[in-house]
Each structure stands twice: as C-alpha cells, then as structure tokens.
Amino acid sequence: MTSTLSNVLAQLIGQAPLLLVYVVGMVVALTYLPRYRGPAMMTLIATGALLAVSIGQAFLVQYVIQSNASGMGSPGLAGMLSGVALISSLIRAAATGLIIAAVFSGRTALAGAVAS
C-alpha cells in the first residue's frame, strides 16, 4: 500500500502546476459566483471535474497496475489502462467544453456589431 501511495504521489507531483491551476480556478469561480452565477458555476464544475479526474486517474492507474500483480495478464492490463485513459479523456474534453461555454455565456453583443 505504501508503494502504491508513493507512486500516486509521484504522478501527482508531476502534475502539480496543473492541479494548482485547477484549485485556483475553483477559488476564483467561487469568488465570482454571486456576480456571474452561470459562468462561475460552469467554471467551478469544470475545474472541479478536472481536478477530480487528475487525482482519480492517478489512483486508478496504480490500482490497475497492482491488480495486474494478481495475474490479470498483459492484454487485460492494457485494456484496463486504455479504458481508464479513455474515460479520463472524455471527462477532460467535457470539462474543457464547459469552460469554453462559460467564457461566452451571458455575453451581450456590442452595439453596432455586424452579424456575419
């Protein structure tokens, strides 16, 4: 168990700058929540999901690797790791889309702007 935890921490240390950005994003979103409810809530959900998936993926990868020690075999290990990577990627894509939506939600058009 100690080996697993140290491996997870090693992965998370490598991701520390991004994890810090997610935490700061959550704090900023909470700060702006009263004034810009929609965009701030979308940003809060997205950065929370990005933080959770980063930490969760690190634990899941270590869990899958540890399960392989019990005789899952190479094809099973590759399939499980691919599944974890695919699900993590889908969550990251959705969260990024939510951040992009937050940037443009609640905007009003400039006066005199020409529609294309």
N, C-alpha and C positions, 0 to 999 in steps of 0.2 A: 504493500500500500504506500509506503514511504517513497519507493521508487516511482510509482505512478504519479504521486503528487509532485515530486521534484521534476518529473518530465513535463507535467502540465504547466507548472510554474515557469519552466524554461521556455515553453512555447509562448506563454503569456508575456514574458519579459520581452521577447522579440516583437510582440505586438503592442507594447506599452504606449508608444506615441499615438497610435490609432485609438486604443482604449481610452486614453486621456481625452482625445478629441470627442469621443462619444459621451463621456461623462460631462465635459464642459458643454457640449451641445444640449444635454439634458438639463443642466443648470440654467443655461441661457433660455431654453424653451420654458422652463418653469417661471423664470423671471418675467418673460413677456406674455405669459398665459392670460393675465387679466386684460391686457390691452388688445392682443391679437389672438383671440381664442382659437380659431380654426387653424391657422398656420402653426401656431405654437404647439397645439395638441398633436398635429401631424408630425412635427419635428420631434416632439417628445417620444411619441410612439416609435418613430423610425430609429432614432438614436438609441432608444432602449432596446429595440429589437437587434440592432447591430451589435450592441454591447453583449446582449444575451447570447447571440449566435456565436460570437467570437469566443466567449468563455465556454459555452456549451460544446462547441466543436472540439476545443482542446481536450475537454474531459471525455467526450465520446470517442475520439481517436485513440486516446490512451486505453479506454475501456475495451475497444475492439481489438487493439493490439494485445492486451492482457488476455482476452478471451481466446485469442489465437494460440496462446501458450497451452490451452487445454485441448488442442488438437483440431481446430477448425480447418486447417489446411490453407494453402496459398490461394486457391480460387475463391474460397469463402471469405478470406481476409480482404482480397482485392475488391470483391463485390460489396462487402460491408463498408469499406473505406470510400468506395465510389458513391455509394448511397448517401453516406454522411456528407460527402463533398457536394453532391447534387442538391440535397435538401438545404444545406447551408448557403449555397449559391442562389437558390431560388428565394430564400428569405432575404439575403442581401440585396438582390435585384428588386424585390418588392419594397424594401425599406428605402432604397435609393430613389425609386419612383415616387414614394411618399414624400421624400424631401424635395424632389423636383416639383411635385404638385403644391407643396407648402410655399415654395418660392413665388408661385404665380397665383395662388388663391387670394381672393379678396382684393385684387388689384382693380383699379379703375382706369379706363382708357384716358390718355391725355386729351385735353380739349384741342380740337383741330387736327387730331391724328387721322391719317388717311388709312382706311381699311384696305388691305391688299386683296 
